[in-house]
Amino acid sequence: MLTLLLIEPLKAASSSRVIAVASNAHMFADALGFDQMKFDQFNKESYGYGWGQYGRSKLYNILFARELGKRLTGTGVTTYSLHPGAIPTELQQNMSPWPVLQPVVSFGFKYLVWPITKDIRHGSQTTICAAVDPALAKESGKYYA
């Protein structure tokens, strides 16, 4: 919503970029079937739970950036969506639909996934690239990872 409210000022600038941070977890959006996505019902019940829910929210970010890029062609506004990489956060704390399994999920992330994640500095590089790289100035609506 904020992006849409800022469209006119973005167009008025000589050039501007809109960056939607997504995730490769968009692959999990299809956990319940893409055909079951309910664009008009943004609540936990319609999304499903855990990775399917998270994946759908990230897929929506990608679709938003792609569509916005099409609509803003020729305006000087370019759009990008990206996966910053796996970064150790507390994201997994509510990813299990069954509370009894949550300690297992948390343990798996802490000891199996976190050792192979990026630190914040390295995780921010894709976002910085999308924001300032002159080579991307003529690209719009694409997804970077």
C-alpha positions as CSV (number, residue, x, y, z in Angstrom):
1,M,0.0,0.0,0.0
2,L,2.8,2.4,0.9
3,T,4.4,1.8,-2.5
4,L,1.2,2.6,-4.3
5,L,0.7,5.8,-2.3
6,L,4.2,6.9,-3.4
7,I,3.8,6.2,-7.1
8,E,3.4,9.8,-8.1
9,P,6.5,11.1,-6.2
10,L,8.4,8.1,-7.6
11,K,7.4,9.0,-11.1
12,A,8.3,12.7,-10.5
13,A,11.9,11.7,-9.6
14,S,14.4,11.5,-12.5
15,S,14.7,7.8,-11.8
16,S,13.6,5.6,-8.9
17,R,13.5,2.0,-7.9
18,V,11.0,-0.1,-6.0
19,I,12.5,-3.2,-4.3
20,A,10.4,-6.0,-2.9
21,V,12.3,-8.3,-0.6
22,A,11.0,-11.8,-1.2
23,S,12.7,-15.2,-0.7
24,N,13.4,-18.4,-2.5
25,A,10.9,-19.8,-0.1
26,H,8.3,-18.7,-2.7
27,M,8.8,-22.3,-3.9
28,F,6.7,-23.4,-0.9
29,A,3.8,-21.3,-2.0
30,D,2.5,-24.3,-4.0
31,A,2.4,-26.5,-0.9
32,L,-1.4,-26.3,-1.0
33,G,-1.6,-25.7,-4.7
34,F,-1.2,-22.4,-6.6
35,D,-4.8,-22.7,-7.8
36,Q,-6.0,-22.4,-4.2
37,M,-4.3,-19.0,-3.7
38,K,-6.9,-16.6,-2.5
39,F,-5.7,-13.1,-3.4
40,D,-8.7,-11.5,-1.7
41,Q,-8.4,-13.3,1.6
42,F,-5.2,-12.4,3.5
43,N,-5.5,-14.3,6.7
44,K,-4.0,-17.3,8.3
45,E,-6.9,-19.6,7.5
46,S,-6.8,-18.9,3.8
47,Y,-3.0,-19.1,3.5
48,G,-2.4,-22.3,5.3
49,Y,0.4,-22.6,7.9
50,G,4.1,-22.4,8.2
51,W,6.2,-22.5,5.1
52,G,3.2,-22.5,2.7
53,Q,2.0,-19.3,4.3
54,Y,5.4,-17.7,4.3
55,G,6.1,-18.9,0.7
56,R,2.8,-17.4,-0.5
57,S,3.6,-14.0,1.1
58,K,7.0,-14.0,-0.7
59,L,5.4,-15.1,-4.0
60,Y,3.0,-12.1,-3.7
61,N,6.0,-9.8,-3.3
62,I,7.5,-11.2,-6.5
63,L,4.3,-10.9,-8.4
64,F,3.7,-7.4,-7.2
65,A,7.2,-6.2,-8.3
66,R,6.7,-7.9,-11.7
67,E,3.3,-6.4,-12.3
68,L,4.3,-3.0,-11.1
69,G,7.3,-3.1,-13.4
70,K,5.0,-3.7,-16.3
71,R,2.6,-0.9,-15.3
72,L,5.4,1.6,-14.8
73,T,7.2,0.9,-18.1
74,G,8.5,4.2,-19.5
75,T,8.0,6.2,-16.3
76,G,11.6,6.1,-15.0
77,V,10.5,3.8,-12.1
78,T,12.0,0.3,-12.1
79,T,11.1,-2.6,-9.9
80,Y,13.0,-5.5,-8.5
81,S,12.3,-8.4,-6.2
82,L,15.0,-10.4,-4.6
83,H,16.1,-13.2,-2.3
84,P,18.7,-11.9,0.1
85,G,19.9,-15.4,1.0
86,A,19.3,-17.4,4.1
87,I,20.0,-15.2,7.1
88,P,19.7,-16.4,10.7
89,T,16.6,-14.9,12.1
90,E,13.7,-16.0,14.4
91,L,11.6,-16.6,11.4
92,Q,11.2,-20.3,12.1
93,Q,9.7,-19.7,15.6
94,N,6.1,-20.1,14.3
95,M,6.6,-22.3,11.2
96,S,5.1,-25.5,12.6
97,P,1.3,-25.8,12.5
98,W,1.6,-28.2,15.4
99,P,3.0,-26.6,18.5
100,V,4.4,-29.9,19.8
101,L,6.8,-30.0,16.8
102,Q,8.0,-26.4,17.2
103,P,11.0,-27.4,19.4
104,V,12.1,-29.8,16.6
105,V,11.8,-27.1,13.9
106,S,13.7,-24.6,16.1
107,F,16.4,-27.2,16.9
108,G,16.8,-28.0,13.2
109,F,17.2,-24.4,12.2
110,K,19.7,-23.6,15.0
111,Y,22.0,-26.6,14.5
112,L,21.5,-27.6,10.8
113,V,20.5,-24.5,8.9
114,W,22.1,-21.5,10.8
115,P,25.7,-22.7,10.3
116,I,25.3,-22.4,6.5
117,T,23.5,-19.0,6.5
118,K,24.8,-15.6,5.6
119,D,25.5,-12.9,8.1
120,I,23.6,-9.6,7.8
121,R,26.3,-7.8,5.8
122,H,26.5,-10.5,3.2
123,G,22.7,-10.9,3.1
124,S,22.2,-7.2,2.4
125,Q,24.3,-7.3,-0.8
126,T,21.5,-8.4,-3.2
127,T,19.3,-5.6,-1.9
128,I,22.1,-3.0,-2.2
129,C,22.8,-4.2,-5.7
130,A,19.2,-3.8,-6.7
131,A,19.1,-0.3,-5.2
132,V,22.2,1.2,-6.8
133,D,23.8,-1.0,-9.5
134,P,23.7,1.1,-12.8
135,A,23.7,-2.1,-14.8
136,L,20.2,-2.8,-13.6
137,A,18.8,0.6,-14.5
138,K,17.2,-0.6,-17.7
139,E,15.8,-3.8,-16.1
140,S,12.5,-3.9,-14.3
141,G,10.2,-6.5,-12.8
142,K,12.9,-9.2,-12.5
143,Y,13.8,-11.4,-9.6
144,Y,17.3,-11.7,-8.3
145,A,18.9,-14.2,-5.9
